[in-house]
Amino acid sequence: MNKLKSVKVKAAIDENPDFSTIGEYTDKAEEWSICRCCGEYVAELPEGHVEPPIGRACRYFNPFAAGCSVEEEGTEDYKLYGKQDFERAEAYNRGDWNYIGITAEATISYSTGNGSFRLEWLSSGGLWGIESDSGDEYLNELKDEQLADLKQHLERFNVDLSEWDEMTKDLELED
């Protein structure tokens, strides 16, 4: 039987996050885009407002607020949720939070014959696109889900899980 040597749960930065639930940056101003230099909607900018110069960063932000189809552009709800989306995206750009992925990993050993052993690593399927500031309770819930997925995976590879509970009872997310 294959022997379980170690288990860990890792959190890693998601290098290719999906921002579609927040919005998108653009250089093309639309009526309900948010001007990044002042944080106001283009439709509500005072007359004579000077457009920000084109630089390395996009000048406008189109919030997702209307993406759920319950908020119509220009309504108070749209304005409220759009500003929240904008602030969230800007916080991401400042490095206040990241998208992360969580995976559980196990090191196992098995006999190759002649009295020697080989180490292999198996992992859970992993979950990505998690907001790093989601809160400990939610992150621990996801950690437990990944451990359950890994355990199921290890069972299929005939790994001795007699020490599973002891190895996983106080596991913390590793960076």
C-alpha positions in Angstrom: 0.0 0.0 0.0 1.2 3.5 -0.8 2.3 5.5 2.3 1.2 9.1 3.1 4.2 11.1 4.1 2.9 14.7 4.3 -0.1 17.0 3.5 -0.2 20.7 3.1 -2.7 23.3 1.8 -1.3 26.1 -0.2 -2.6 29.5 -1.3 -1.0 31.1 -4.3 -1.6 34.3 -6.2 -3.8 33.8 -9.2 -1.7 35.1 -12.1 -4.6 35.3 -14.6 -7.6 36.5 -12.7 -11.0 37.1 -14.2 -12.2 40.6 -13.5 -15.5 40.3 -15.3 -17.5 40.4 -12.1 -15.9 43.8 -11.2 -15.5 45.6 -14.5 -13.0 46.6 -17.1 -10.5 49.4 -17.6 -10.6 51.2 -21.0 -9.4 54.3 -22.7 -12.8 54.7 -24.5 -15.1 56.9 -22.4 -18.8 55.9 -22.4 -21.5 57.8 -20.7 -21.5 55.6 -17.6 -17.7 55.0 -17.4 -15.9 56.3 -14.4 -13.0 58.7 -15.0 -10.1 57.3 -13.0 -8.5 60.7 -12.3 -11.5 62.0 -10.3 -13.6 58.9 -9.6 -16.8 60.4 -11.2 -19.1 59.1 -13.9 -18.4 60.7 -17.3 -22.2 61.5 -17.5 -21.9 63.6 -14.3 -18.6 65.4 -15.0 -18.9 69.2 -14.8 -18.6 71.1 -18.0 -15.0 72.0 -18.8 -13.7 68.9 -17.1 -10.2 68.2 -18.5 -9.7 64.6 -19.8 -6.8 62.9 -18.3 -3.8 62.5 -20.6 -3.3 59.1 -22.3 -0.5 57.4 -20.4 0.4 53.8 -19.4 -2.8 53.2 -17.5 -6.3 53.2 -18.9 -8.2 56.4 -18.2 -11.7 55.0 -17.5 -13.4 52.1 -15.8 -16.6 50.5 -16.9 -18.1 48.9 -13.8 -19.9 45.5 -13.8 -22.8 47.0 -11.9 -25.3 46.5 -14.7 -24.0 43.0 -15.4 -26.5 41.4 -13.3 -29.2 43.0 -15.4 -31.0 44.4 -12.3 -29.3 47.8 -12.4 -30.0 50.1 -15.3 -27.2 52.5 -16.3 -27.7 55.8 -14.5 -30.0 54.6 -11.7 -29.0 55.2 -8.1 -28.3 51.5 -7.6 -26.1 51.5 -10.7 -24.2 54.5 -9.5 -23.7 53.0 -6.0 -22.7 49.5 -7.1 -20.6 50.9 -10.0 -18.6 53.0 -7.5 -18.1 50.0 -5.3 -16.8 48.0 -8.3 -14.4 50.9 -9.2 -13.1 51.2 -5.6 -12.6 47.4 -5.5 -10.6 47.4 -8.7 -8.5 50.4 -7.6 -7.8 48.6 -4.3 -6.6 45.6 -6.3 -4.3 47.8 -8.4 -2.8 49.3 -5.2 -2.1 45.7 -4.0 -4.6 45.8 -1.1 -5.9 42.4 -2.1 -5.3 39.7 -4.7 -7.0 36.8 -6.4 -5.7 33.5 -5.1 -6.0 29.8 -5.6 -6.1 27.1 -3.0 -4.8 23.6 -3.4 -4.2 20.7 -1.1 -1.1 18.6 -1.8 0.2 15.2 -0.5 3.5 13.6 -0.7 3.3 9.8 -0.9 5.9 7.0 -1.1 5.6 3.7 -2.8 7.9 0.7 -3.3 9.7 0.5 -6.7 11.0 -3.0 -5.8 14.5 -4.1 -4.6 13.8 -2.4 -1.3 13.8 1.2 -2.7 11.0 3.7 -2.6 9.9 6.7 -4.7 8.2 9.9 -3.7 5.3 11.3 -5.7 3.1 14.4 -5.2 -0.7 14.4 -5.7 -2.9 17.4 -5.4 -6.6 18.4 -5.2 -8.2 20.0 -8.3 -7.6 23.4 -6.8 -9.9 26.4 -6.7 -8.9 29.8 -8.2 -10.3 33.3 -8.4 -10.8 33.6 -4.7 -10.5 37.1 -3.2 -7.6 37.0 -0.7 -9.5 39.2 1.8 -12.5 36.9 1.8 -12.2 36.2 5.6 -10.8 33.3 7.6 -14.0 31.4 7.9 -14.6 31.3 4.1 -10.9 30.5 3.4 -11.0 27.7 5.9 -14.1 26.3 4.3 -12.4 26.2 1.0 -9.3 24.7 2.6 -11.5 21.9 4.0 -13.1 21.3 0.6 -9.7 21.0 -1.1 -8.6 18.5 1.6 -11.7 16.4 1.1 -11.0 16.4 -2.7 -7.4 15.4 -2.1 -8.4 12.6 0.3 -10.8 11.2 -2.3 -8.0 11.4 -4.9 -5.6 9.6 -2.6 -8.1 6.8 -2.0 -8.1 6.1 -5.7 -4.4 5.6 -5.6 -4.6 3.1 -2.8 -2.8 5.4 -0.3 -2.9 4.4 3.4 -4.9 7.1 5.1 -4.7 5.8 8.6 -2.8 9.0 9.7 -4.9 11.4 7.7 -6.8 12.9 10.6 -3.6 13.5 12.6 -1.8 15.0 9.6 -4.6 17.4 8.7 -6.2 18.5 12.0 -4.2 21.7 12.5 -3.2 22.5 8.9 -3.0 26.2 8.1 -2.9 27.8 4.6 0.7 28.2 3.4 1.8 31.0 1.1 
